[in-house]
Amino acid sequence: MNKLSKYNYFIPEGNRVIYFNGISNEVFSLSQQEHEKMQSLLKEPDEFERKYPSVFARFLNWGFIVPEDKDEVKYLLLRNKEAVFSDKNYMLVINPTLECNFGCWYCYEEHPQGRMSGEVMERILKHIKYMVEQERITALSLSWFGGEPLLYFDEIVYPISLHGKKICEEAGIPFFNSITTNASLITPDMAEKMGEINLFDFQITFDGDKKRHDKIRNEHGKPSFERIIKNINVLLARFENVNITVRINYDNRTLEICDLREIFERINTKYRKRVHIDFQRVWQTSPQQEGENAQLKFWFDMCCDLGYNQQGILPAFSIGLTHKCYTDRLYHCELNYDGKVYRCTARGYDDKYVMGELTEEGIIRWDVDKMSSRYGRATFENETCLACRYLPLCMGPCSQKMEENNWSDSRGVCYLNFVEAAPEQVIVGYYRNKMKYLTEKNVQTLDKSEK
């Protein structure tokens, strides 16, 4: 006996219907006529198997049809636990300082003066060595945050990265390096050193077109838009393995009054496949109307047309998720410039968020009670999430939000309450990207083959 998957999605797109399964991530499309016939077959899976065994076998293999006794939620729970506890790719976020050369009005951080001391740096070097040699991590991913981390590139970012790269090379494991930066301080000499330490992944923010951006993101009134655009193109041209996420912070006016083509058309065409445009609403604002944000979709579609590496219009939903946020993984840590240990980069650095202590030996002593509360269950182990048809695209709220909600219920922090486009748009984008890729590779798909 068989049944339909709980996580099948059938989405009209032009004169076709996209078929997507949230467990297997298989996607294709059928014509309207084929769709109507297929829907009648799917209503009776066993009769479908009897009449068309070879086609039925495809749908069973793709996960649209599953055995009667299969529990798809338990499968998602297993996949989540594997990602949270078994993935030993260690992501170490480091704040060299909380100082910043900009003063953006919406920043949730205070910016006390001070940089990481030599003593804290020494503990971090020991910590990296300990994690590689004793914890046997499978890869090290450094992620520089702040404040503006490039304020102390030579003093902190470069030497710690060089040490991490060397330790990983000696152990024969991969080393990755990324940074969240306003990119205004990058110089040719700094870019050269970035290559030496494999610093090839960047998140760089704009606050709209040139006029609006320079009003918000400036250094004591000195504009930054042109410098940042120039540095993005320099990095992409200099290193073929550089990938950049261009984050567009927006409120209710940005998408309406700004000509974002001033950003999109200024990045060299030949580099755009290595650039992802990420639209993020400023956290202090909320949409003025419910439902789809037409302006957001307009700019997202333009990015797709201009050749950018776009995966989905909504950062809250994605294909192939195993957990909500990088902070939900056990092998993740954030070390502040003062040596205090945190888990989440989206909150301030108040002592109430401290999760452990970095010892002189470079070992983190975690607060067991706080860690047990945070990781003792999956973020979607609640009635609302488990009943939601979008669970594979969401995997629930992040552990930080569930902690703040006392794990009582996810309804108050459900992403469906805040999104400005339907989750189905993520599937449509995934389908378009796949079809584009297969077309470029000249691969025959179910869309083109005989049914």
N, C-alpha and C positions, 0 to 999 in steps of 0.2 A: 504494500500500500504506500502511496505517495501523497504529498500535499504541496501547495505553493509556498514558497519562501515568504516570510514576514516582511522581507526587505526588497521586494520588487518595486520598481518605479517605471511607469509608462508615461512619457512626457511628449506631448505634441510639439513638433518643431517643423514649421513650414508645412509641406505636404507629406511629412513622414512622422513616425512616432518612435522616439528613442526608448530602447529597452535597456535597463540597467539593474544590476543586482548589487546590493550594498555589502554582501559578504565576499563574493568572488571578484567584484569590480569589473565583471564582464559587461561590455556595452556594444550595442549595434542599433540599427534602425530598420523599420519595416514601413512599407507604404501603408496608406490607410486601409486599403482592401486586405492586405496581408495581415495587418493588425487586427481587424475585425475577425478574420478567420482564426488567428492565433488565440484571441481571447476566448472564443468558444471552445477551443481545444483545451485551454488551460483550466477551464471550469471543471473538466473531468480528466484529471491526470492519467488515471488508469486506462480510460478509453483512448486517450491520446497515445499512450504507449502501444496499445493494441493496433491502432490504425496506422500510425507512422513511427515505427520503432527507431529508425535512424535519427529522425528529427527530435524525437523525445529524448534520445540518449544525449544529444547536444544540450538540450535545456536542463537535463539532469546534471550533466558535467559542469555546466555554467552556473549552477546553483539556483536557477529560477524555480526548479522543482526539487524537492528534498524528500528523503524517506520520512514516513509518518512519525517515527520515533526520534527524529533529530531535533535537538534543542539548540536553536541558533543563538540564544542569549548566553547559554553556557559556553558556546564556542567563542563569543565575543569576550566573555570574562576570562577565559583561558588566554586568549591572545593579548588581552590587557595585562594580565599578570606576568606573562613572558616579557612584555616590553618594559614594564615597570621594574621588575626585580631581576631579570636575567640578562638584560642588555647592558654589558659592561663597557660600552663606549662612554667614557667619563667626560661629562661636560662641566668644566670648571670656569665659572664666571668670576672675573676679577675687576674690582673697582680701584684703579690707581689713585683716584681722588674723587671727591664729590664737587669740586670746583668746576665751574664752566665759564667759558668766555662769552656765552650768550646768556640772555635772561628771558626766555620764553614764558609768557604769562601763565600757561597752563601746566607747567612742569610740577609734578607732585613732590619733587625732592627739595629739601633745603640744601644750600650749598656752602657748608662750613669750609673755612680755609684749612688747608692741610693736605699733605700727600702721604703715601705709604712710606713708612720708615724702613730703614735697613733691616731692623729686627724682624718685622713682618714679612719682608721679602725673603729673608733667609728661611723662615718657617714655611713659606709657600714653596720654595725650591725643595726643601726636605719633603714636603707633602707630595709633590709631583713624583719624586723618586720613590716614596713609600707606595703610592698608588700603583705605579708601574711594576715595581719589584715585589711587593708584598701582596697587594690586592689583586695583582695580575689583570689589570684592566686590559681590554682588547684594543682600545684606541684612546687617545687623549684629544679632546676638543677644547682649546682655550677660547674664551669669549670675553672680549674687553668691553667694559661698560663704565658708567659713571653717573654724574659728572661727564666731563669731556676727557676721555682717556688719553687723547693725543697731546694734552698739556704736558704730560710727563712720558712721552714716547721713549726718548733716549735713556731716561733714568730708570724706568720701570717696565714698560711694555716690551722693549727690545731685549733686555737681558733675561727676563723671565721666559720669554718666548724662545730665545736661543737655547736656554737650558732645557726647556721642555722638548724642543725638537731633537736635541742631542740625546737625551735620555730615551726617547721613543726610537730613534734610529739604532741605538745600541741594543734595545730590546726587540727590535724588528716589528714594531707595531706602528700603525698609522698615526700621524700627527696632523691636526687641523687647527686653523687659527682664524678667528673672525673678530669683528669689531662693530660696535654701534657708535657712530661718530657723526658730528655735524660736517666733517670733511673740510672745514675752512682752514685748518692748520697744516694741511699736507704740502710738503715741499718736494722738489726733485730728489734731494738727499734722503728724505724720509721714505719716499716711494721705493728707492733703491734698497733700503734696509728692510722694508716690508717684504720685498721679494726674498731676502735672505732668511726670513723667519716664517715663510709660507703664509703670510697674512694676505689672504686672497678673497675673503668673504666680508662684504661690507653692508651695513644698513645705514642709509643716509636719508635724512628727512628734508622735505620741502613743505612750506605752509601755504602753497598756492603759487600764483604767477609771480613774476619779479617784484611788482609793486607791493603785493600783500606779504610775500615772503620777507622782503627786506624790512618791512615795518615790524614784523614779529621776531625774526631771527637775524639779529645783528649784534655786532660787538661795539657796545657804547655808541650806537648810532651808525657805525660803519657797515654798509651793506655787504651781504655775503653771497647773494644769488649767483653772480657771475663767477666768483671764485669756485663755488661748489660745482657748477656745471663744468667748468674747465677741468677741475680735479677728477671728476667722474670720467670724462673722456680720456684724460691722461692715464689713469689707472687701467682702463679697458684696453687702451692701445699698447701699453707697456707690457702687460701680462695677459697672455691668452687664456689663462685659467682663473682670472678674476671674475667673480660673480657679484652683482650688486642688487640689493633690494632698495628701490627708491620708495620711501614711505611718504605718502601724501596725507598729512594731517588736515582734516577738514571739519568745519562746523556747518551750520545751516546756511551760511552765505558763501563759503569758499567755492563750492561746486557751481554756484549760480553766477557769481560775478567775476570769477577768475578765468582767464584763458590759459588752461593748463598745457596747451600746445607749446607755450613758451618753454616748458620743460621737455615734453615728449619729443618735439621736433629738433631739439638742440643736442640730443644724444645721438651720436653717429649711427647711421642705419646698420652698418655691418656688425655693430656690437650688441644690438638690441636683444638678440636671443639669449644673452647672458645677463639681462636686466629684467627684474620683476618689479612691476608697479603695484605697490600695496597700499590700498586706500584704508585709512584708519580714522574713525571719528574721534575728535578730541573728547576725552572722557568726561569733562564737565558739561557737555552738551548732549541733547537728545533730539531725535527727529521731530519735526514739527507736525508730521502727519504719519499715519499708519500705512503699512503696505510698501510697495516697491518705490524706491527712490529713483525716479526716471533720470535725473541728472547723473547719479552715480553710475547707472547702467550705460548712459551715453559715453562717459569718459572711459569706462572699462572697455566698452566695445571699440572705442578709438584706439586704445592701447593694443588690443588684439589685431586690429587692422594695420597698425604701424609696425607690427612684428615683434612686440615685447613678449616675454616669457610669462604669459598669464595662465594660471591654473584655475582659479575660481574667483568670482566677484566678492565672496564673503569669506573673510579670514576665520569666522567662527565655524565654518563647515569645510570639510575637505574629504578627498577620496583616499581610502586606505588607512584611515586613522587607527591607531592602537591605543592611544591615550590623548587627552586633551592638550596638554601643555608640556613643554620640556621640564618644567619644575615638578611634574608628576612622577618623574622617573627617580628611582632610588639613587642611581649613579649621576647625580647632579648636585652642584653646590655653588653658592655664591660667597666669595670672600671680600669683605669690605676693606677699604684702605687702613682701617684701624684694627684689623685682625678679627673682627666679629664675623660670625658665620650665619648666613641666611639661606633661604630656599627660593624666595620669589623676588624677581627684579621689578615687579610692578607695584611695589609698595615702598613707603619710606623706610628709613633705617633707624626706626625706633627700637628700643630694647625689647619691646613686646614681641617683635618678629625674630629675635635672635633664636637660632635653633641648635647651637652647639658652640664648642670652643676649639680653636686651633692651638695645639700644644707646641711647646718648644721643639718636640721631636717631629713635628710635622704631621701629627695624627689628629683627626677630628674626633672629639668626644661629643657625640650627639646627645641631645636631650631626649631620652628614650620615650618619655610620656608624650612629648610633642610629636615625635616621629611616629609613634604608634597610632595616635589620633589621626595623623595625616595620611598614613599609608596602610592602615589596617583594613581598608575596604576600597573597592573601586569607586571612583567619583560618580558613576552612574548606577550604583547599587541602591536605588530608591524607586518607589512606585511609579513616579512620573516618568523618569528616564527609561525604565525597563518596558514601559508600555508605549514608548514613542516610536513611531515608524522611521524617524530620522536618526535613530541611535547610532548606526554604523558611520554616519556622516558627521557625528557630533561627539560621541563618547562622553556626554555629560559636561557639566561645568568643571572648571579646574579645581584642584584640591584646595587652593587658597580661598576661593570663593565658597567652597563647601565648608571649610573651617570657619569662615566668618558667618556662615549660615547655620552653624552648629550641626551640620549634617542632617537636619530635621526633615528637609524637603528641598527639592531643587526648583520648585515652581517660581520662587522669588528671584532666582538667578538664572533661569532658563534663557538660553540665547535666542529662542524663538520670540521672546518678548521684545527684543531690541534690534533684530536684523532689518535691513532695508532692502532686501531682495529675497525671493523665495529660495529655499535650499535647492530646489530643482535646477536653479540657474548654475549651480556648481556642477551638476551632472551634465548639463548642456555644454558647458565649457570643456569638461573632460572629454565628452564625445567629439566635439569639434577639433580638439587638439589631437585626439587619436586618429581621426579621419585625415587630418592634415599630414600627420606623420606617415600614415600608411600610403597616402597619395604620393608623398615625396619619395617613399621607398618602392613605389609601384607594387604594393602588395594587394592582392585581391581580398576583399572583405565580404562578409555576409550581405552587406548592403548592395554589392555589385554582382554577387554570384547568384545562380539560380536557386530558388527556394524549393 
